[in-house]
Amino acid sequence: MELVKPEFGLVFWMTVSFLIVVFILSKFAWGPILSSLKARETSIEDALNAAKKAKEEVSNMKAENEQLLKQARNERDMMLKEARETKDAIVNEARAKAQVEANRMVSAARESIQNEKMAAITELKNQVATLSIEIAEKVIRQQLASDEKQKALVNDLLKDVKLN
């Protein structure tokens, strides 16, 4: 049991040894260990700051990309609107030209129909006049076949004629 009971000399030398080891460690080991821990802490802090900065840059880039996309969409919408307006203008212009051409063709057709109608009426009048003359000629020949009828006709005509 003597091993369990330490004596004063053993405790003294163990204390001195411990203090020497602590002094040596504090002089040569703890300084570099603490400085390397401090350097490690600084590098971790710098890495965290760099990560924050990168995150902010990514956020800014994302916002810029959203803005660019929005601007591109607006430009696309404007281009589509202009294209629709141009298309509508071309279609309206083509409709107007087609309407003018249709009106001109209808007018020309009406004029042609009117001319044909007038030509047909004139032709019909000429045929009626020719037929009337032929009929009148035949009727007069029958009525004037005798001399008495001719004299009576001349006397009737003379009565109708008034002299001044």
HUPE-V443661 format. One record per helix or strand. SS is the DSSP state (alpha for helix, beta for strand). FROM is the first residue (numbers start at 1). TO is the last residue. Records with the same first field share a line. If there is no record, write none. Layout:
SS = FROM-TO ; FROM-TO
//
This chain:
alpha = 8-143 ; 147-160
//
